[in-house]
């Protein structure tokens, strides 16, 4: 992980927030290379989950909701972790993350405090008065506003069950012990979809969404299946019929990247009870002539964890012969990201600054279709290395022959093979390669 963290900082992918002040644990900034990576993954998820479907609608709710939303959901009473402190070295831990809760993993001391509950909600105030009446909370998950807005979205879109509501956005949890880079943070991006259906069809939909989410990682992103596994929850909430995690094998071990949950009717019933607006939480089926609380099947993933997964899966130190590219070293660092989510999909590299005008015309044409970069600083070999380290799948060299033959050399990141392509067909060539 240390090499990945170092690469992320060096190349402007992800780095510590407020670092000049010593940083703040559990908060990370995305740099010029990290922003397009995260946006590309988010847009791919949105296209796959919303835009390509007729039965899923989009929502963008506020970060701060009415505090009763979190009372109804149980977050204010039950959203907590057990915490313990080492009296010797002053380190603080989540009890469930310790192999031996009685021994400090940092210093070996057995002077550990008794476990105590710690609520993970982040509190704030709305308005000029800082008292209990004006208390609010930063949302701990994006799904609760979906339940609250269910009826408004249904009426506006004229949807009938079964249908889903999806949203992406920031969530906040006051984690006791943020760790593993961006894997467990206090501020993070969620991508969630709540699918509303009749109870009788709910397990069929659960299985459908389980397969769809597995396919997103293994087919849409094209990652190897042997890097994933499904963990079925044996201990379920009293209202749930099934729950599973899709896990990825990170350098630090297996970690959850997505949860698929059968939530029953619990959420809708709770909001009906606390809001006293039962009609907004029920669905009237015109065909069956019955009114009922919809059953919910949820897919929930962390955008930051998916980005970290892509970085961990893609990081490689290639020992291929690099002499032919003008480099003395035989080892290169390469980030083998899927081309469709690479921060830069094509880099235009003029062989000489004298070729800037025609090379920039190629760059202008390419960036209308793809995420592109222009780099004319340093030797061609060093420029290749810079692009390899940020995962650019295709480097396009504009040389002196390009002026005469109207063709460029396209170099592929993983194999380092090169191919001469006419400029007139360059965009079509790249599009076919990146999203076949």
Number of C-alpha atoms within 10 A of each C-alpha: 14 8 10 18 19 14 20 20 16 12 17 17 23 24 23 19 16 13 11 7 7 9 13 11 16 23 18 21 17 19 16 13 18 22 15 18 25 22 15 18 21 22 15 18 20 17 12 15 25 19 15 10 12 11 16 19 21 17 16 12 16 12 16 16 16 11 17 15 22 22 15 20 18 13 18 17 11 13 16 18 18 16 21 23 20 22 14 14 13 12 15 16 23 20 20 11 11 13 10 11 20 17 15 24 15 11 12 12 14 15 14 19 14 13 15 13 14 17 18 19 20 16 12 13 16 13 8 7 10 11 11 8 10 13 15 19 20 21 25 24 20 25 23 21 21 22 20 19 15 21 17 12 17 18 10 8 10 8 16 16 15 17 17 27 24 23 21 24 20 18 19 21 22 18 22 21 17 18 12 15 20 23 22 18 24 21 19 22 20 23 23 26 27 27 26 26 23 19 16 9 11 22 16 11 21 22 14 11 19 23 11 15 22 17 15 16 17 15 13 16 18 12 19 11 13 9 13 20 16 15 13 14 12 9 9 15 13 9 12 16 14 20 21 19 21 21 18 23 16 20 12 8 8 14 18 21 20 25 21 24 23 25 23 25 22 17 23 24 19 19 23 19 13 14 15 11 11 16 13 19 24 18 21 15 13 9 6 7 7 9 12 15 23 24 24 29 27 26 24 22 22 23 25 24 23 21 22 22 19 22 24 20 19 17 20 16 13 14 11 12 14 16 11 8 14 12 17 11 11 12 14 19 19 21 27 22 28 20 19 22 24 25 28 23 26 28 25 25 28 25 19 17 12 11 17 16 11 15 25 16 10 20 20 15 15 22 18 10 12 18 18 20 19 19 16 16 13 11 14 19 15 14 16 26 18 17 24 23 21 27 29 30 29 27 27 25 23 25 18 14 10 19 13 8 10 13 19 27 21 24 20 17 23 16 9 17 10 16 10 14 15 14 19 12 10 19 18 12 14 19 14 10 13 17 10 7
